[in-house]
Amino acid sequence: MKCPFCGSFKDQVIDSRPLDHSSTIRRRRECIDCKKRFTTYERLEESALMVVKSDDRREPFDRQKLYKGLMTACEKRPISSDALEKIVSEVEYELQEYVMEVPSRIIGDKVLEKLWEIDLVAYIRFASVYKQFGDIDTFMDELKKMKKEHVKQNNKVKI
């Protein structure tokens, strides 16, 4: 592995652990030459999964594009880059059940499901791009549904 700081190819693995529910392994490494630490992610290379867009265009699944979309939605929110990487890895893992093609709607729904659990502001930011709200009324309807569901979940009796 090439050190991102000094370019050396000499490093040692400090820590290695699988990410939850995915085929990705996170490795902490230390460069032997400059002593700086960095993180790498290792995953199986699989056949290209095509994403079917709403207008029937097809493009290869791009985990970087998904990660960038999540970064935008989570900008200035208390969400770590490791948490975003975990979401992307989990979604990618869940997409293994699809052969060759997956509708973009499925990917968006899976991401929204995960964002709902960690940050509602990031959820609504991602939803506003993903669902392409046509006007403010559609956006407000989504906010009302979201608030109703949030109140419903928080009012459940916990035993």
PyMOL commands that place a pseudoatom at each C-alpha (Angstrom):
pseudoatom trace, name=CA, resn=MET, resi=1, chain=A, elem=C, hetatm=0, pos=[0.000, 0.000, 0.000]
pseudoatom trace, name=CA, resn=LYS, resi=2, chain=A, elem=C, hetatm=0, pos=[1.339, 3.433, -0.908]
pseudoatom trace, name=CA, resn=CYS, resi=3, chain=A, elem=C, hetatm=0, pos=[1.510, 5.955, 1.950]
pseudoatom trace, name=CA, resn=PRO, resi=4, chain=A, elem=C, hetatm=0, pos=[-0.657, 8.991, 1.073]
pseudoatom trace, name=CA, resn=PHE, resi=5, chain=A, elem=C, hetatm=0, pos=[1.770, 11.268, 2.942]
pseudoatom trace, name=CA, resn=CYS, resi=6, chain=A, elem=C, hetatm=0, pos=[5.265, 10.294, 1.758]
pseudoatom trace, name=CA, resn=GLY, resi=7, chain=A, elem=C, hetatm=0, pos=[4.629, 7.805, -1.075]
pseudoatom trace, name=CA, resn=SER, resi=8, chain=A, elem=C, hetatm=0, pos=[6.508, 4.939, 0.592]
pseudoatom trace, name=CA, resn=PHE, resi=9, chain=A, elem=C, hetatm=0, pos=[5.329, 1.389, -0.061]
pseudoatom trace, name=CA, resn=LYS, resi=10, chain=A, elem=C, hetatm=0, pos=[6.498, 0.196, 3.365]
pseudoatom trace, name=CA, resn=ASP, resi=11, chain=A, elem=C, hetatm=0, pos=[3.747, 0.031, 5.980]
pseudoatom trace, name=CA, resn=GLN, resi=12, chain=A, elem=C, hetatm=0, pos=[2.383, -2.205, 8.662]
pseudoatom trace, name=CA, resn=VAL, resi=13, chain=A, elem=C, hetatm=0, pos=[-1.199, -3.018, 9.584]
pseudoatom trace, name=CA, resn=ILE, resi=14, chain=A, elem=C, hetatm=0, pos=[-2.023, -1.736, 13.076]
pseudoatom trace, name=CA, resn=ASP, resi=15, chain=A, elem=C, hetatm=0, pos=[-5.659, -2.830, 13.243]
pseudoatom trace, name=CA, resn=SER, resi=16, chain=A, elem=C, hetatm=0, pos=[-7.946, -4.803, 10.970]
pseudoatom trace, name=CA, resn=ARG, resi=17, chain=A, elem=C, hetatm=0, pos=[-11.684, -5.299, 11.352]
pseudoatom trace, name=CA, resn=PRO, resi=18, chain=A, elem=C, hetatm=0, pos=[-14.688, -6.095, 9.153]
pseudoatom trace, name=CA, resn=LEU, resi=19, chain=A, elem=C, hetatm=0, pos=[-17.370, -3.445, 8.753]
pseudoatom trace, name=CA, resn=ASP, resi=20, chain=A, elem=C, hetatm=0, pos=[-20.765, -4.590, 10.028]
pseudoatom trace, name=CA, resn=HIS, resi=21, chain=A, elem=C, hetatm=0, pos=[-22.926, -6.473, 7.513]
pseudoatom trace, name=CA, resn=SER, resi=22, chain=A, elem=C, hetatm=0, pos=[-20.625, -5.978, 4.571]
pseudoatom trace, name=CA, resn=SER, resi=23, chain=A, elem=C, hetatm=0, pos=[-17.803, -7.607, 2.702]
pseudoatom trace, name=CA, resn=THR, resi=24, chain=A, elem=C, hetatm=0, pos=[-15.454, -4.731, 3.525]
pseudoatom trace, name=CA, resn=ILE, resi=25, chain=A, elem=C, hetatm=0, pos=[-12.463, -4.820, 5.851]
pseudoatom trace, name=CA, resn=ARG, resi=26, chain=A, elem=C, hetatm=0, pos=[-11.171, -1.614, 7.438]
pseudoatom trace, name=CA, resn=ARG, resi=27, chain=A, elem=C, hetatm=0, pos=[-7.436, -1.532, 8.062]
pseudoatom trace, name=CA, resn=ARG, resi=28, chain=A, elem=C, hetatm=0, pos=[-5.455, 1.034, 10.063]
pseudoatom trace, name=CA, resn=ARG, resi=29, chain=A, elem=C, hetatm=0, pos=[-1.923, 1.244, 8.729]
pseudoatom trace, name=CA, resn=GLU, resi=30, chain=A, elem=C, hetatm=0, pos=[1.259, 2.991, 9.812]
pseudoatom trace, name=CA, resn=CYS, resi=31, chain=A, elem=C, hetatm=0, pos=[3.947, 4.047, 7.353]
pseudoatom trace, name=CA, resn=ILE, resi=32, chain=A, elem=C, hetatm=0, pos=[7.312, 2.653, 8.386]
pseudoatom trace, name=CA, resn=ASP, resi=33, chain=A, elem=C, hetatm=0, pos=[9.188, 5.606, 6.856]
pseudoatom trace, name=CA, resn=CYS, resi=34, chain=A, elem=C, hetatm=0, pos=[7.214, 8.686, 8.020]
pseudoatom trace, name=CA, resn=LYS, resi=35, chain=A, elem=C, hetatm=0, pos=[5.331, 7.041, 10.941]
pseudoatom trace, name=CA, resn=LYS, resi=36, chain=A, elem=C, hetatm=0, pos=[1.985, 8.588, 9.912]
pseudoatom trace, name=CA, resn=ARG, resi=37, chain=A, elem=C, hetatm=0, pos=[-1.197, 6.509, 10.119]
pseudoatom trace, name=CA, resn=PHE, resi=38, chain=A, elem=C, hetatm=0, pos=[-3.899, 6.098, 7.508]
pseudoatom trace, name=CA, resn=THR, resi=39, chain=A, elem=C, hetatm=0, pos=[-6.981, 3.958, 6.895]
pseudoatom trace, name=CA, resn=THR, resi=40, chain=A, elem=C, hetatm=0, pos=[-7.659, 1.677, 3.945]
pseudoatom trace, name=CA, resn=TYR, resi=41, chain=A, elem=C, hetatm=0, pos=[-10.753, -0.300, 3.028]
pseudoatom trace, name=CA, resn=GLU, resi=42, chain=A, elem=C, hetatm=0, pos=[-10.522, -3.663, 1.325]
pseudoatom trace, name=CA, resn=ARG, resi=43, chain=A, elem=C, hetatm=0, pos=[-13.452, -5.267, -0.464]
pseudoatom trace, name=CA, resn=LEU, resi=44, chain=A, elem=C, hetatm=0, pos=[-14.172, -7.981, -2.966]
pseudoatom trace, name=CA, resn=GLU, resi=45, chain=A, elem=C, hetatm=0, pos=[-14.169, -6.940, -6.576]
pseudoatom trace, name=CA, resn=GLU, resi=46, chain=A, elem=C, hetatm=0, pos=[-17.418, -8.014, -8.114]
pseudoatom trace, name=CA, resn=SER, resi=47, chain=A, elem=C, hetatm=0, pos=[-18.994, -7.877, -11.534]
pseudoatom trace, name=CA, resn=ALA, resi=48, chain=A, elem=C, hetatm=0, pos=[-20.336, -4.465, -12.446]
pseudoatom trace, name=CA, resn=LEU, resi=49, chain=A, elem=C, hetatm=0, pos=[-23.850, -3.794, -11.236]
pseudoatom trace, name=CA, resn=MET, resi=50, chain=A, elem=C, hetatm=0, pos=[-25.808, -1.477, -13.490]
pseudoatom trace, name=CA, resn=VAL, resi=51, chain=A, elem=C, hetatm=0, pos=[-28.099, 1.142, -11.974]
pseudoatom trace, name=CA, resn=VAL, resi=52, chain=A, elem=C, hetatm=0, pos=[-31.331, 1.737, -13.882]
pseudoatom trace, name=CA, resn=LYS, resi=53, chain=A, elem=C, hetatm=0, pos=[-32.213, 5.423, -13.573]
pseudoatom trace, name=CA, resn=SER, resi=54, chain=A, elem=C, hetatm=0, pos=[-35.784, 6.757, -13.529]
pseudoatom trace, name=CA, resn=ASP, resi=55, chain=A, elem=C, hetatm=0, pos=[-35.497, 7.744, -17.210]
pseudoatom trace, name=CA, resn=ASP, resi=56, chain=A, elem=C, hetatm=0, pos=[-34.343, 4.169, -18.097]
pseudoatom trace, name=CA, resn=ARG, resi=57, chain=A, elem=C, hetatm=0, pos=[-30.693, 5.184, -18.595]
pseudoatom trace, name=CA, resn=ARG, resi=58, chain=A, elem=C, hetatm=0, pos=[-28.185, 2.707, -17.241]
pseudoatom trace, name=CA, resn=GLU, resi=59, chain=A, elem=C, hetatm=0, pos=[-24.869, 3.444, -15.586]
pseudoatom trace, name=CA, resn=PRO, resi=60, chain=A, elem=C, hetatm=0, pos=[-22.464, 1.363, -13.499]
pseudoatom trace, name=CA, resn=PHE, resi=61, chain=A, elem=C, hetatm=0, pos=[-22.953, 1.423, -9.743]
pseudoatom trace, name=CA, resn=ASP, resi=62, chain=A, elem=C, hetatm=0, pos=[-20.418, 3.875, -8.338]
pseudoatom trace, name=CA, resn=ARG, resi=63, chain=A, elem=C, hetatm=0, pos=[-19.827, 3.680, -4.593]
pseudoatom trace, name=CA, resn=GLN, resi=64, chain=A, elem=C, hetatm=0, pos=[-17.830, 6.941, -4.748]
pseudoatom trace, name=CA, resn=LYS, resi=65, chain=A, elem=C, hetatm=0, pos=[-20.830, 8.752, -6.225]
pseudoatom trace, name=CA, resn=LEU, resi=66, chain=A, elem=C, hetatm=0, pos=[-23.017, 7.390, -3.432]
pseudoatom trace, name=CA, resn=TYR, resi=67, chain=A, elem=C, hetatm=0, pos=[-20.437, 8.410, -0.823]
pseudoatom trace, name=CA, resn=LYS, resi=68, chain=A, elem=C, hetatm=0, pos=[-20.235, 11.945, -2.263]
pseudoatom trace, name=CA, resn=GLY, resi=69, chain=A, elem=C, hetatm=0, pos=[-24.037, 12.240, -2.184]
pseudoatom trace, name=CA, resn=LEU, resi=70, chain=A, elem=C, hetatm=0, pos=[-24.021, 11.187, 1.456]
pseudoatom trace, name=CA, resn=MET, resi=71, chain=A, elem=C, hetatm=0, pos=[-21.231, 13.650, 2.248]
pseudoatom trace, name=CA, resn=THR, resi=72, chain=A, elem=C, hetatm=0, pos=[-23.285, 16.456, 0.743]
pseudoatom trace, name=CA, resn=ALA, resi=73, chain=A, elem=C, hetatm=0, pos=[-26.398, 15.446, 2.699]
pseudoatom trace, name=CA, resn=CYS, resi=74, chain=A, elem=C, hetatm=0, pos=[-24.394, 15.167, 5.924]
pseudoatom trace, name=CA, resn=GLU, resi=75, chain=A, elem=C, hetatm=0, pos=[-22.385, 18.364, 5.502]
pseudoatom trace, name=CA, resn=LYS, resi=76, chain=A, elem=C, hetatm=0, pos=[-22.020, 20.216, 8.811]
pseudoatom trace, name=CA, resn=ARG, resi=77, chain=A, elem=C, hetatm=0, pos=[-23.806, 17.385, 10.631]
pseudoatom trace, name=CA, resn=PRO, resi=78, chain=A, elem=C, hetatm=0, pos=[-22.236, 15.337, 13.465]
pseudoatom trace, name=CA, resn=ILE, resi=79, chain=A, elem=C, hetatm=0, pos=[-21.710, 12.271, 11.292]
pseudoatom trace, name=CA, resn=SER, resi=80, chain=A, elem=C, hetatm=0, pos=[-18.257, 10.727, 10.910]
pseudoatom trace, name=CA, resn=SER, resi=81, chain=A, elem=C, hetatm=0, pos=[-16.749, 9.662, 7.608]
pseudoatom trace, name=CA, resn=ASP, resi=82, chain=A, elem=C, hetatm=0, pos=[-16.560, 6.127, 9.047]
pseudoatom trace, name=CA, resn=ALA, resi=83, chain=A, elem=C, hetatm=0, pos=[-20.342, 6.195, 9.531]
pseudoatom trace, name=CA, resn=LEU, resi=84, chain=A, elem=C, hetatm=0, pos=[-20.781, 7.272, 5.891]
pseudoatom trace, name=CA, resn=GLU, resi=85, chain=A, elem=C, hetatm=0, pos=[-18.404, 4.539, 4.718]
pseudoatom trace, name=CA, resn=LYS, resi=86, chain=A, elem=C, hetatm=0, pos=[-20.405, 2.041, 6.770]
pseudoatom trace, name=CA, resn=ILE, resi=87, chain=A, elem=C, hetatm=0, pos=[-23.670, 3.151, 5.109]
pseudoatom trace, name=CA, resn=VAL, resi=88, chain=A, elem=C, hetatm=0, pos=[-22.161, 2.832, 1.629]
pseudoatom trace, name=CA, resn=SER, resi=89, chain=A, elem=C, hetatm=0, pos=[-20.711, -0.603, 2.446]
pseudoatom trace, name=CA, resn=GLU, resi=90, chain=A, elem=C, hetatm=0, pos=[-23.985, -1.849, 3.903]
pseudoatom trace, name=CA, resn=VAL, resi=91, chain=A, elem=C, hetatm=0, pos=[-25.974, -0.631, 0.892]
pseudoatom trace, name=CA, resn=GLU, resi=92, chain=A, elem=C, hetatm=0, pos=[-23.426, -2.200, -1.461]
pseudoatom trace, name=CA, resn=TYR, resi=93, chain=A, elem=C, hetatm=0, pos=[-23.668, -5.466, 0.476]
pseudoatom trace, name=CA, resn=GLU, resi=94, chain=A, elem=C, hetatm=0, pos=[-27.484, -5.423, 0.357]
pseudoatom trace, name=CA, resn=LEU, resi=95, chain=A, elem=C, hetatm=0, pos=[-27.351, -4.899, -3.422]
pseudoatom trace, name=CA, resn=GLN, resi=96, chain=A, elem=C, hetatm=0, pos=[-25.649, -8.286, -3.879]
pseudoatom trace, name=CA, resn=GLU, resi=97, chain=A, elem=C, hetatm=0, pos=[-29.088, -9.882, -4.156]
pseudoatom trace, name=CA, resn=TYR, resi=98, chain=A, elem=C, hetatm=0, pos=[-29.584, -8.062, -7.463]
pseudoatom trace, name=CA, resn=VAL, resi=99, chain=A, elem=C, hetatm=0, pos=[-28.198, -9.642, -10.606]
pseudoatom trace, name=CA, resn=MET, resi=100, chain=A, elem=C, hetatm=0, pos=[-26.802, -7.288, -13.239]
pseudoatom trace, name=CA, resn=GLU, resi=101, chain=A, elem=C, hetatm=0, pos=[-29.256, -4.390, -12.671]
pseudoatom trace, name=CA, resn=VAL, resi=102, chain=A, elem=C, hetatm=0, pos=[-30.829, -2.521, -9.780]
pseudoatom trace, name=CA, resn=PRO, resi=103, chain=A, elem=C, hetatm=0, pos=[-33.315, 0.365, -9.961]
pseudoatom trace, name=CA, resn=SER, resi=104, chain=A, elem=C, hetatm=0, pos=[-31.904, 3.620, -8.553]
pseudoatom trace, name=CA, resn=ARG, resi=105, chain=A, elem=C, hetatm=0, pos=[-35.081, 3.858, -6.449]
pseudoatom trace, name=CA, resn=ILE, resi=106, chain=A, elem=C, hetatm=0, pos=[-33.959, 0.782, -4.457]
pseudoatom trace, name=CA, resn=ILE, resi=107, chain=A, elem=C, hetatm=0, pos=[-30.573, 2.343, -3.701]
pseudoatom trace, name=CA, resn=GLY, resi=108, chain=A, elem=C, hetatm=0, pos=[-32.166, 5.631, -2.643]
pseudoatom trace, name=CA, resn=ASP, resi=109, chain=A, elem=C, hetatm=0, pos=[-34.673, 3.859, -0.394]
pseudoatom trace, name=CA, resn=LYS, resi=110, chain=A, elem=C, hetatm=0, pos=[-31.905, 1.853, 1.301]
pseudoatom trace, name=CA, resn=VAL, resi=111, chain=A, elem=C, hetatm=0, pos=[-29.850, 4.994, 1.929]
pseudoatom trace, name=CA, resn=LEU, resi=112, chain=A, elem=C, hetatm=0, pos=[-32.872, 6.867, 3.306]
pseudoatom trace, name=CA, resn=GLU, resi=113, chain=A, elem=C, hetatm=0, pos=[-33.625, 3.957, 5.627]
pseudoatom trace, name=CA, resn=LYS, resi=114, chain=A, elem=C, hetatm=0, pos=[-30.113, 4.170, 7.075]
pseudoatom trace, name=CA, resn=LEU, resi=115, chain=A, elem=C, hetatm=0, pos=[-30.076, 7.974, 7.307]
pseudoatom trace, name=CA, resn=TRP, resi=116, chain=A, elem=C, hetatm=0, pos=[-33.414, 7.875, 9.141]
pseudoatom trace, name=CA, resn=GLU, resi=117, chain=A, elem=C, hetatm=0, pos=[-31.701, 5.925, 11.916]
pseudoatom trace, name=CA, resn=ILE, resi=118, chain=A, elem=C, hetatm=0, pos=[-28.772, 8.318, 12.361]
pseudoatom trace, name=CA, resn=ASP, resi=119, chain=A, elem=C, hetatm=0, pos=[-29.763, 11.882, 11.403]
pseudoatom trace, name=CA, resn=LEU, resi=120, chain=A, elem=C, hetatm=0, pos=[-33.124, 13.313, 10.311]
pseudoatom trace, name=CA, resn=VAL, resi=121, chain=A, elem=C, hetatm=0, pos=[-31.639, 16.489, 8.837]
pseudoatom trace, name=CA, resn=ALA, resi=122, chain=A, elem=C, hetatm=0, pos=[-29.319, 14.445, 6.619]
pseudoatom trace, name=CA, resn=TYR, resi=123, chain=A, elem=C, hetatm=0, pos=[-32.341, 12.275, 5.748]
pseudoatom trace, name=CA, resn=ILE, resi=124, chain=A, elem=C, hetatm=0, pos=[-34.369, 15.241, 4.510]
pseudoatom trace, name=CA, resn=ARG, resi=125, chain=A, elem=C, hetatm=0, pos=[-31.402, 16.698, 2.631]
pseudoatom trace, name=CA, resn=PHE, resi=126, chain=A, elem=C, hetatm=0, pos=[-30.806, 13.399, 0.820]
pseudoatom trace, name=CA, resn=ALA, resi=127, chain=A, elem=C, hetatm=0, pos=[-34.548, 12.949, 0.211]
pseudoatom trace, name=CA, resn=SER, resi=128, chain=A, elem=C, hetatm=0, pos=[-34.841, 16.426, -1.307]
pseudoatom trace, name=CA, resn=VAL, resi=129, chain=A, elem=C, hetatm=0, pos=[-32.352, 15.489, -4.034]
pseudoatom trace, name=CA, resn=TYR, resi=130, chain=A, elem=C, hetatm=0, pos=[-33.337, 11.830, -4.387]
pseudoatom trace, name=CA, resn=LYS, resi=131, chain=A, elem=C, hetatm=0, pos=[-37.097, 12.411, -4.561]
pseudoatom trace, name=CA, resn=GLN, resi=132, chain=A, elem=C, hetatm=0, pos=[-36.745, 15.566, -6.682]
pseudoatom trace, name=CA, resn=PHE, resi=133, chain=A, elem=C, hetatm=0, pos=[-39.505, 17.545, -4.996]
pseudoatom trace, name=CA, resn=GLY, resi=134, chain=A, elem=C, hetatm=0, pos=[-41.222, 19.568, -7.706]
pseudoatom trace, name=CA, resn=ASP, resi=135, chain=A, elem=C, hetatm=0, pos=[-42.489, 22.339, -5.464]
pseudoatom trace, name=CA, resn=ILE, resi=136, chain=A, elem=C, hetatm=0, pos=[-42.621, 23.489, -1.866]
pseudoatom trace, name=CA, resn=ASP, resi=137, chain=A, elem=C, hetatm=0, pos=[-45.951, 21.729, -1.222]
pseudoatom trace, name=CA, resn=THR, resi=138, chain=A, elem=C, hetatm=0, pos=[-44.479, 18.334, -2.110]
pseudoatom trace, name=CA, resn=PHE, resi=139, chain=A, elem=C, hetatm=0, pos=[-41.510, 19.092, 0.126]
pseudoatom trace, name=CA, resn=MET, resi=140, chain=A, elem=C, hetatm=0, pos=[-43.804, 20.113, 3.000]
pseudoatom trace, name=CA, resn=ASP, resi=141, chain=A, elem=C, hetatm=0, pos=[-45.878, 16.946, 2.558]
pseudoatom trace, name=CA, resn=GLU, resi=142, chain=A, elem=C, hetatm=0, pos=[-42.704, 14.870, 2.954]
pseudoatom trace, name=CA, resn=LEU, resi=143, chain=A, elem=C, hetatm=0, pos=[-41.721, 16.836, 6.074]
pseudoatom trace, name=CA, resn=LYS, resi=144, chain=A, elem=C, hetatm=0, pos=[-45.180, 16.287, 7.584]
pseudoatom trace, name=CA, resn=LYS, resi=145, chain=A, elem=C, hetatm=0, pos=[-45.008, 12.532, 6.857]
pseudoatom trace, name=CA, resn=MET, resi=146, chain=A, elem=C, hetatm=0, pos=[-41.538, 12.401, 8.349]
pseudoatom trace, name=CA, resn=LYS, resi=147, chain=A, elem=C, hetatm=0, pos=[-42.591, 14.260, 11.502]
pseudoatom trace, name=CA, resn=LYS, resi=148, chain=A, elem=C, hetatm=0, pos=[-45.654, 12.039, 11.934]
pseudoatom trace, name=CA, resn=GLU, resi=149, chain=A, elem=C, hetatm=0, pos=[-43.507, 8.878, 11.625]
pseudoatom trace, name=CA, resn=HIS, resi=150, chain=A, elem=C, hetatm=0, pos=[-40.875, 10.291, 13.999]
pseudoatom trace, name=CA, resn=VAL, resi=151, chain=A, elem=C, hetatm=0, pos=[-43.504, 11.124, 16.649]
pseudoatom trace, name=CA, resn=LYS, resi=152, chain=A, elem=C, hetatm=0, pos=[-45.084, 7.703, 16.181]
pseudoatom trace, name=CA, resn=GLN, resi=153, chain=A, elem=C, hetatm=0, pos=[-41.735, 5.944, 16.703]
pseudoatom trace, name=CA, resn=ASN, resi=154, chain=A, elem=C, hetatm=0, pos=[-40.889, 8.034, 19.781]
pseudoatom trace, name=CA, resn=ASN, resi=155, chain=A, elem=C, hetatm=0, pos=[-44.300, 7.415, 21.384]
pseudoatom trace, name=CA, resn=LYS, resi=156, chain=A, elem=C, hetatm=0, pos=[-44.089, 3.622, 21.214]
pseudoatom trace, name=CA, resn=VAL, resi=157, chain=A, elem=C, hetatm=0, pos=[-44.326, 1.981, 24.631]
pseudoatom trace, name=CA, resn=LYS, resi=158, chain=A, elem=C, hetatm=0, pos=[-40.919, 0.600, 25.582]
pseudoatom trace, name=CA, resn=ILE, resi=159, chain=A, elem=C, hetatm=0, pos=[-40.999, -2.513, 27.749]
for i in range(1, 159): cmd.bond("trace and resi %d" % i, "trace and resi %d" % (i + 1))
show_as sticks, trace
zoom trace
